[in-house]
Amino acid sequence: MTDRLIVFDTTLRDGEQSPGASLNEREKVEMALQLARLRVDAIEAGFPVASPGDFSAVKKIAETVRGPVIAALARALEKDIETAARALEGAARPRIHVFLATSGIHRRYKLKKAKGEILKLAEGAVRLARRHVDDVEFSPEDASRTEPLFLAEVVEAVIAAGAGTVNIPDTVGYATPAEFAALIRALRERVPSIAKAVISVHCHNDLGLGVANSLAAIAAGARQVECTVNGIGERAGNASLEEIVMAVKTRPDIYRVSTGVNTRQIWKTSRLVSRLTGIPVQPNKAVVGDNAFAHESGIHQDGMLKERRTYEIMTPESVGWRGTSMVMGKHSGSHAFAERLRQLGYKLAPREIERAFAAFKDLADKKKSVFDDDLVALIEDEISAIPEEFRLEYIGISSGNRTLPTATIRLRRGGKLLQDAACGDGPVDAALKTIRRITGIDGRLADYSLRAVTGGTDALGEVTVKVTRGRLTEVGRGTSTDVIEASAKAYLNAMNRIIWRQRQRKRTAAPRF
C-alpha cells in the first residue's frame, strides 16, 4: 500500500526567479495550463504583492486554470495576504502560502526580531489568511538552519492557527540527505498536532542535493514536495520535478508513495519551460536531457538490443519522448492539421489554428518532411507570440570566405515597409546590425543558442536569444530551415518583446497594491 505524494509546482514563482527567466502573463498562463495537463496537484502561480504584473498573472491563472490548487505566496504581512486573497478570488481551489524566516541568522540580521515575536507574527498571519481561504500553507523560511526545538514550536503554533500544510524549506541548500530526513522525523515526533497537517519540503540545489534531500524527506514521512520543471530556480535552482516524480515511480519499494502526475507530459512540459525561459536543458540532465536515453557504448547497445531493461530503468515513452515520425506535409489540409494538434495536446482557438496553419504551410514548402517536433516548435512559437511592432518580410544575405558579410532586411511596421542593409563579422551579426538600424533600438545580444529540432539536411533550426536593453532582458525565439532567418526572427522577437514590455510598464505604472 502506498501513500499519495502531493506534487506542488513552483516553476512560475521560484522558477521564474532564475536570472533572465522573466515571463509575460500570456506565457505564464500557457505554462500553467500545461502544468494542469501534467496533473500536478498544486501550482504556485506567483507572488502577487511583488508587482502589478505578478498580481495580474496570478489573477488570470486563478480564473483560467482548473484542476490543481492555485497558490499565491505572501509574507507574514497583512498587505501581502490581502493582496494574495484578491488575486485568488477567481480560483476554484485557492491556497495562500505564507512564509516567515525562523533561523537565528535571519532573526538577527534580516528581521531583527526575537523568537516570541516570530511566533506571534506566524500565528497572526495564518489566522488572517484563514479568514480568506480554507487552504493555508505556512513555510518557516530557512527551516534547515533553524534550532530544531524552536522550529517544532513554530510548526505547532501555525497548525493550531489553521495551517493545513507546513512546508520545511532548505532555503539555501545547506542540508544533507541524512540530516534533512532526521529533521522531518524529529518534527513528526516532537509536534503533537503534526497529524493535522501535511508535511511539505522545498529544497534548493546549492550543493547539488535538492532532489536527494527531497527524496530523503519523502522516505522520512513528508507527503508534499515542492519542485520546479527542469530544476530551474534562484541560484543553483530547485529540486527537479521530473527527477523526483520518476524516482518515486521507479522505486516504489523504497519510497512507498505515488503521484497523480501524467508522466507522459513530462518531456513536453520540460521543453515548454526551456523555450519560454530561454534556459536550455543540459544534454546529460536526468529524465529530460537529450542524452537521457542515448546509448553509445557497444556493450550498452548490445544489451539494449537483447533486452531494453538491461540499461534502461524507465522507457523514453513513459516520460513523453516521441519518435520523429512524419505525419504532415505540404498537401495536408487544415482539418488534418487541426486534428494532429489536438492529438499533440493543443487546444487552440479557431483564429490561432488559422494563423498556425499558414505558418505550417510556409514551413512545408521549405521542408520535405514535417515531423511532430517541428509542429511542436511551430505551434509553441505561435501561441507564445506577442503583438508585433516589427515583422520580418524579407532577408537577403551575401557572404563568403572572400566576401564581407552583408544583410539586406525588409521589415513591416503597420502599413509601412522599412528596408536597410549592414555589414558584420558574419551573416548573423550582419542581420542583427541591420535590424538594429531599422528599428532604432540598440539591443545587446546577451546569449545565443541554436538547436536542430529534427534531423536531416532540411532540419528546422530553433534559435533562442537573450537581448538586453537598459534594465530589460527579454528572450526571443525563431524557427526556420535557414539558420540566419531563424536568428533574425529570434532577435526581432526579443526586440518586439522589449517594446511590448516597455508599453506594459507604462500602463501598469499607476496601480499600487
C-alpha distance (Angstrom), angle and dihedral (degrees) to the residues before:
residue distance angle dihedral
M1 . . .
T2 3.80 . .
D3 3.81 131.6 .
R4 3.78 123.5 -127.4
L5 3.81 114.7 -104.2
I6 3.81 113.7 -150.7
V7 3.81 112.2 -138.4
F8 3.81 111.1 -149.1
D9 3.80 111.1 -170.6
T10 3.80 117.6 -154.6
T11 3.81 98.9 173.0
L12 3.81 91.3 118.8
R13 3.81 93.2 50.4
D14 3.80 113.8 25.5
G15 3.80 92.7 18.9
E16 3.79 92.2 54.6
Q17 3.80 88.6 57.5
S18 3.82 87.7 76.2
P19 3.82 108.0 115.1
G20 3.80 109.7 -92.0
A21 3.83 94.4 7.3
S22 3.81 97.0 115.1
L23 3.82 112.9 148.0
N24 3.77 131.1 -163.5
E25 3.79 122.7 -128.7
R26 3.78 96.2 -97.7
E27 3.80 91.4 51.1
K28 3.80 91.2 49.6
V29 3.79 91.7 51.3
E30 3.80 91.5 48.3
M31 3.79 90.6 50.1
A32 3.82 91.5 47.3
L33 3.81 90.6 51.8
Q34 3.80 89.8 51.6
L35 3.82 90.5 48.9
A36 3.80 87.3 53.6
R37 3.83 88.9 52.6
L38 3.80 87.3 49.7
R39 3.81 84.9 55.4
V40 3.77 99.8 -130.8
D41 3.79 111.7 171.2
A42 3.79 97.8 -129.5
I43 3.80 136.0 16.9
E44 3.78 119.7 -156.5
A45 3.78 96.8 -148.2
G46 3.79 98.6 -171.7
F47 3.78 149.9 -74.5
P48 3.83 103.4 -68.4
V49 3.79 98.5 -167.0
A50 3.82 92.0 54.0
S51 3.81 94.5 80.9
P52 3.81 142.7 -23.9
G53 3.81 87.7 -103.5
D54 3.80 92.3 55.3
F55 3.80 90.9 47.1
S56 3.81 91.6 51.0
A57 3.82 93.1 47.6
V58 3.82 93.7 49.9
K59 3.80 90.0 47.1
K60 3.82 92.0 50.3
I61 3.81 92.8 47.8
A62 3.81 90.6 47.8
E63 3.81 90.0 53.0
T64 3.81 96.0 42.3
V65 3.79 110.7 36.2
R66 3.80 121.1 72.9
G67 3.79 128.7 -175.2
P68 3.81 107.5 39.9
V69 3.79 125.5 68.4
I70 3.82 108.8 -98.0
A71 3.80 111.2 -139.5
A72 3.79 130.7 -168.3
L73 3.79 123.7 -162.3
A74 3.80 122.0 -127.5
R75 3.77 136.2 172.7
A76 3.80 116.8 -127.1
L77 3.80 88.7 -88.3
E78 3.79 128.8 114.0
K79 3.82 92.3 -129.9
D80 3.81 92.5 53.0
I81 3.80 94.4 46.6
E82 3.80 94.9 46.5
T83 3.82 90.6 48.7
A84 3.82 91.9 48.8
A85 3.81 90.0 50.2
R86 3.82 91.8 52.9
A87 3.79 92.0 48.4
L88 3.82 91.0 52.0
E89 3.81 97.1 48.3
G90 3.82 92.6 107.9
A91 3.81 95.9 48.1
A92 3.79 120.4 111.9
R93 3.82 90.2 -151.9
P94 3.82 109.3 23.4
R95 3.80 125.8 -177.3
I96 3.80 129.1 -174.9
H97 3.79 112.0 -149.7
V98 3.80 110.1 -156.9
F99 3.80 122.1 -168.9
L100 3.80 135.5 -172.9
A101 3.80 128.7 171.3
T102 3.80 115.1 -113.0
S103 3.82 107.5 172.7
G104 3.78 121.5 109.1
I105 3.79 93.7 -115.8
H106 3.82 91.8 51.9
R107 3.80 93.6 44.1
R108 3.80 91.5 51.4
Y109 3.79 103.5 39.8
K110 3.82 107.6 21.5
L111 3.79 107.1 28.9
K112 3.82 100.5 20.0
K113 3.80 89.5 -150.0
A114 3.79 135.6 131.2
K115 3.79 125.2 -121.6
G116 3.80 92.8 -100.5
E117 3.79 91.7 54.6
I118 3.80 90.9 49.5
L119 3.80 91.3 52.6
K120 3.79 92.0 49.2
L121 3.82 93.1 48.3
A122 3.81 92.9 47.5
E123 3.81 94.0 49.9
G124 3.81 93.1 45.6
A125 3.81 93.2 48.5
V126 3.81 93.1 51.4
R127 3.81 92.0 47.6
L128 3.82 90.7 50.3
A129 3.80 91.9 48.9
R130 3.83 90.3 49.6
R131 3.82 89.3 58.7
H132 3.80 87.5 65.0
V133 3.82 104.7 34.3
D134 3.79 137.5 16.1
D135 3.81 93.1 -137.7
V136 3.81 113.5 69.6
E137 3.79 127.3 166.7
F138 3.79 123.6 -166.6
S139 3.81 127.0 -159.4
P140 3.81 123.2 -167.4
E141 3.80 96.4 -150.5
D142 3.83 114.5 -131.3
A143 3.80 89.4 15.3
S144 3.82 93.1 160.5
R145 3.83 90.0 63.3
T146 3.81 94.8 42.1
E147 3.80 119.6 106.7
P148 3.86 103.6 -94.5
L149 3.81 95.4 -130.6
F150 3.82 92.8 48.6
L151 3.80 90.8 46.0
A152 3.82 89.4 54.1
E153 3.80 89.2 49.9
V154 3.81 91.7 52.1
V155 3.82 92.3 47.5
E156 3.82 91.7 50.1
A157 3.82 90.9 49.3
V158 3.82 96.8 50.2
I159 3.81 92.8 46.3
A160 3.81 88.5 53.1
A161 3.82 88.4 49.8
G162 3.82 91.9 54.9
A163 3.81 109.7 -87.2
G164 3.82 110.0 150.1
T165 3.80 93.5 -172.6
V166 3.79 126.0 40.2
N167 3.77 113.6 -165.0
I168 3.81 120.6 -156.7
P169 3.82 107.7 -156.7
D170 3.77 126.4 -161.9
T171 3.79 85.2 -155.8
V172 3.81 99.0 -179.7
G173 3.81 98.7 29.3
Y174 3.80 92.5 -110.2
A175 3.79 101.5 135.6
T176 3.79 129.0 89.8
P177 3.82 122.2 -140.2
A178 3.81 95.8 -106.5
E179 3.80 95.7 49.5
F180 3.81 93.8 41.3
A181 3.80 91.0 52.6
A182 3.82 88.7 47.9
L183 3.82 89.5 52.3
I184 3.82 91.6 54.0
R185 3.81 91.6 47.6
A186 3.81 90.8 48.3
L187 3.82 91.7 53.1
R188 3.79 90.7 50.4
E189 3.81 89.0 53.1
R190 3.82 100.3 39.7
V191 3.82 102.7 41.1
P192 3.81 109.1 75.1
S193 3.83 94.3 -161.3
I194 3.82 96.8 43.1
A195 3.82 92.0 115.5
K196 3.82 88.7 66.1
A197 3.83 92.0 65.7
V198 3.77 138.8 48.3
I199 3.80 113.1 -114.3
S200 3.79 110.1 -133.1
V201 3.81 131.1 -174.6
H202 3.80 131.3 -152.6
C203 3.80 113.8 -171.5
H204 3.79 129.8 -173.7
N205 3.76 124.8 -151.2
D206 3.81 104.4 -131.8
L207 3.82 91.7 126.9
G208 3.80 94.0 30.2
L209 3.81 90.8 -104.0
G210 3.81 101.9 108.4
V211 3.81 95.8 110.8
A212 3.81 93.9 36.9
N213 3.82 91.7 51.9
S214 3.81 91.5 46.8
L215 3.81 92.2 51.2
A216 3.81 91.8 46.0
A217 3.81 88.8 52.6
I218 3.82 91.2 49.4
A219 3.79 90.0 51.7
A220 3.83 87.7 50.7
G221 3.81 93.4 53.4
A222 3.82 109.1 -82.1
R223 3.81 110.0 142.9
Q224 3.80 102.7 -172.5
V225 3.79 124.1 55.9
E226 3.80 124.1 -166.5
C227 3.77 114.3 -150.6
T228 3.80 146.1 143.2
V229 3.79 134.8 -125.1
N230 3.83 110.4 -97.6
G231 3.81 87.5 4.1
I232 3.81 92.0 -88.4
G233 3.77 119.0 163.4
E234 3.76 146.5 107.3
R235 3.82 117.6 -26.6
A236 3.83 107.5 -20.8
G237 3.79 91.6 -1.3
N238 3.79 138.1 -117.9
A239 3.76 135.2 -67.4
S240 3.80 107.9 -67.8
L241 3.81 115.7 -110.7
E242 3.79 95.8 -151.8
E243 3.81 93.3 50.1
I244 3.81 94.0 49.7
V245 3.80 94.0 44.9
M246 3.79 94.1 48.4
A247 3.82 92.4 43.1
V248 3.80 93.0 57.1
K249 3.81 90.8 41.8
T250 3.80 92.9 49.7
R251 3.83 95.6 42.3
P252 3.83 107.7 37.8
D253 3.81 87.1 146.9
I254 3.81 89.3 67.4
Y255 3.79 105.3 33.1
R256 3.84 101.1 29.1
V257 3.79 93.3 -155.3
S258 3.78 135.1 108.6
T259 3.80 133.1 -158.1
G260 3.78 133.8 -146.3
V261 3.80 91.4 -131.5
N262 3.80 117.6 132.4
T263 3.79 95.2 -133.0
R264 3.80 92.6 -167.4
Q265 3.81 87.0 71.7
I266 3.82 93.6 55.9
W267 3.81 98.3 91.8
K268 3.79 93.5 45.9
T269 3.81 91.3 48.5
S270 3.80 91.7 48.2
R271 3.76 91.4 51.1
L272 3.80 93.2 48.2
V273 3.81 91.9 51.4
S274 3.80 91.1 48.8
R275 3.80 92.6 49.4
L276 3.79 96.2 46.0
T277 3.81 96.1 44.9
G278 3.79 97.0 37.2
I279 3.81 89.4 -130.1
P280 3.83 109.2 132.4
V281 3.79 122.1 -140.4
Q282 3.80 111.2 -117.7
P283 3.82 111.5 -115.9
N284 3.82 93.9 -121.2
K285 3.82 94.2 47.1
A286 3.79 110.5 135.0
V287 3.84 116.7 -104.7
V288 3.83 98.4 -5.4
G289 3.81 106.4 37.5
D290 3.81 118.6 110.8
N291 3.81 89.7 -112.6
A292 3.81 96.2 44.8
F293 3.81 91.7 104.5
A294 3.82 99.5 21.5
H295 3.80 118.5 119.0
E296 3.81 117.9 -167.2
S297 3.80 103.8 157.9
G298 3.81 113.7 96.3
I299 3.81 90.9 -134.1
H300 3.81 90.8 52.0
Q301 3.79 92.6 46.3
D302 3.79 91.4 50.3
G303 3.80 90.4 50.1
M304 3.80 91.8 48.3
L305 3.81 91.8 52.0
K306 3.78 90.6 52.4
E307 3.81 98.2 41.6
R308 3.82 126.0 -10.8
R309 3.79 92.6 -147.0
T310 3.81 91.2 66.6
Y311 3.81 90.0 78.8
E312 3.82 105.1 7.8
I313 3.81 121.5 73.7
M314 3.79 89.9 179.9
T315 3.78 132.6 19.6
P316 3.80 124.6 -114.0
E317 3.80 87.7 -126.2
S318 3.80 91.3 58.9
V319 3.83 90.6 66.4
G320 3.80 96.2 38.5
W321 3.78 102.7 -96.3
R322 3.82 108.3 156.1
G323 3.71 132.9 -157.3
T324 3.78 116.6 -118.8
S325 3.78 98.4 -106.3
M326 3.79 118.7 164.2
V327 3.76 112.3 -119.4
M328 3.79 107.2 157.2
G329 3.80 139.8 39.5
K330 3.79 142.6 173.4
H331 3.81 91.8 -78.7
S332 3.80 94.0 54.6
G333 3.78 115.9 116.0
S334 3.78 130.3 -132.1
H335 3.82 93.2 -104.1
A336 3.82 92.9 55.7
F337 3.79 89.5 44.3
A338 3.81 92.8 52.5
E339 3.81 91.1 46.6
R340 3.81 91.8 51.9
L341 3.81 90.4 50.9
R342 3.79 89.1 51.9
Q343 3.82 90.1 51.8
L344 3.82 89.2 50.9
G345 3.80 89.4 54.9
Y346 3.82 101.7 -102.7
K347 3.79 122.1 138.2
L348 3.78 107.3 -168.3
A349 3.76 131.9 172.9
P350 3.85 116.3 -113.3
R351 3.81 92.1 -103.9
E352 3.81 91.2 50.1
I353 3.82 90.7 49.9
E354 3.81 90.2 49.5
R355 3.80 91.7 51.3
A356 3.80 92.6 44.6
F357 3.82 91.9 48.2
A358 3.80 90.7 54.6
A359 3.81 89.3 51.9
F360 3.81 89.7 47.4
K361 3.82 92.9 52.6
D362 3.79 89.5 50.3
L363 3.81 89.7 51.6
A364 3.81 92.9 45.7
D365 3.81 89.9 55.7
K366 3.80 89.8 56.6
K367 3.80 99.5 37.8
K368 3.79 126.5 56.7
S369 3.80 96.1 -150.9
V370 3.82 125.1 28.6
F371 3.81 113.2 -156.2
D372 3.80 131.2 -165.4
D373 3.80 90.8 -103.6
D374 3.81 89.4 54.5
L375 3.79 89.5 53.4
V376 3.81 92.2 48.2
A377 3.82 91.1 51.8
L378 3.79 91.8 46.8
I379 3.80 95.3 46.9
E380 3.78 95.1 45.5
D381 3.79 88.6 52.7
E382 3.78 89.7 52.5
I383 3.81 99.2 45.2
S384 3.79 92.8 46.8
A385 3.78 93.5 49.5
I386 3.79 121.3 127.7
P387 3.83 127.7 -158.3
E388 3.80 108.7 -65.0
E389 3.78 117.3 -130.6
F390 3.81 89.0 176.9
R391 3.81 126.4 26.6
L392 3.81 126.5 -166.4
E393 3.81 111.2 -117.3
Y394 3.79 103.2 163.9
I395 3.80 139.4 3.2
G396 3.80 126.4 -173.2
I397 3.80 124.6 179.7
S398 3.80 130.9 -163.5
S399 3.78 112.1 -167.8
G400 3.77 142.5 143.9
N401 3.81 143.0 136.7
R402 3.84 90.2 -84.3
T403 3.80 97.8 30.0
L404 3.81 127.5 86.6
P405 3.82 104.1 -120.1
T406 3.79 109.6 -111.5
A407 3.79 130.4 -179.7
T408 3.79 126.8 -159.4
I409 3.78 113.0 -165.2
R410 3.79 134.3 -179.6
L411 3.82 119.2 -161.6
R412 3.78 130.0 -173.2
R413 3.78 119.0 -137.5
G414 3.78 108.8 -178.5
G415 3.79 105.6 -54.4
K416 3.80 94.4 -20.9
L417 3.83 127.2 93.8
L418 3.80 116.8 -145.9
Q419 3.80 122.3 -167.6
D420 3.79 135.3 -179.2
A421 3.79 142.3 146.7
A422 3.80 135.7 -140.0
C423 3.79 140.8 174.7
G424 3.79 125.5 -126.0
D425 3.81 146.5 171.1
G426 3.78 88.3 -88.2
P427 3.82 138.6 -5.3
V428 3.83 93.4 -85.8
D429 3.80 92.5 48.4
A430 3.82 89.9 48.0
A431 3.81 91.4 51.1
L432 3.81 93.5 49.6
K433 3.82 92.5 47.0
T434 3.80 89.4 52.1
I435 3.80 91.8 51.5
R436 3.81 90.0 50.1
R437 3.81 90.3 51.5
I438 3.80 93.4 49.8
T439 3.81 96.9 44.0
G440 3.78 96.2 38.6
I441 3.81 88.9 -136.5
D442 3.78 117.2 124.2
G443 3.79 101.9 -151.1
R444 3.83 115.2 176.1
L445 3.79 115.5 -135.1
A446 3.83 103.8 -127.6
D447 3.81 98.9 171.5
Y448 3.80 138.7 7.1
S449 3.80 130.0 -171.4
L450 3.79 133.1 172.2
R451 3.79 130.0 -167.2
A452 3.77 134.9 171.5
V453 3.80 109.0 -120.3
T454 3.79 92.3 -156.3
G455 3.79 136.6 2.7
G456 3.80 131.8 -92.4
T457 3.78 135.2 65.6
D458 3.81 90.6 -75.5
A459 3.80 93.5 50.2
L460 3.78 117.5 150.4
G461 3.79 108.2 -109.3
E462 3.80 118.3 -144.7
V463 3.79 117.2 -158.5
T464 3.79 122.6 -168.1
V465 3.80 121.1 -170.8
K466 3.78 137.8 177.8
V467 3.78 114.7 -145.1
T468 3.79 124.2 -169.8
R469 3.79 127.3 -159.3
G470 3.77 116.0 170.9
R471 3.80 107.3 -46.9
L472 3.79 93.7 -20.2
T473 3.81 122.3 97.5
E474 3.77 118.3 -178.3
V475 3.79 133.7 -178.2
G476 3.79 117.0 -132.0
R477 3.81 128.0 -168.2
G478 3.76 133.2 -166.0
T479 3.78 135.3 172.6
S480 3.79 131.2 -162.1
T481 3.76 141.0 134.9
D482 3.81 84.0 -113.8
V483 3.81 114.2 70.7
I484 3.83 94.2 -152.3
E485 3.81 91.8 51.7
A486 3.82 90.7 46.8
S487 3.82 89.2 51.1
A488 3.80 92.3 50.1
K489 3.82 91.2 47.8
A490 3.80 91.7 49.4
Y491 3.80 93.8 49.0
L492 3.79 92.1 45.6
N493 3.81 89.9 48.3
A494 3.81 89.5 55.0
M495 3.83 91.2 48.1
N496 3.81 90.6 50.9
R497 3.79 89.3 50.1
I498 3.79 91.0 52.0
I499 3.81 90.4 51.7
W500 3.81 90.8 46.7
R501 3.82 92.9 47.2
Q502 3.81 91.9 49.9
R503 3.81 90.2 52.7
Q504 3.82 91.5 46.9
R505 3.80 90.5 52.3
K506 3.78 91.0 53.4
R507 3.81 91.1 50.1
T508 3.81 94.2 48.0
A509 3.77 97.0 40.5
A510 3.81 92.6 94.8
P511 3.86 104.2 56.7
R512 3.80 118.2 83.6
F513 3.75 125.4 -168.1
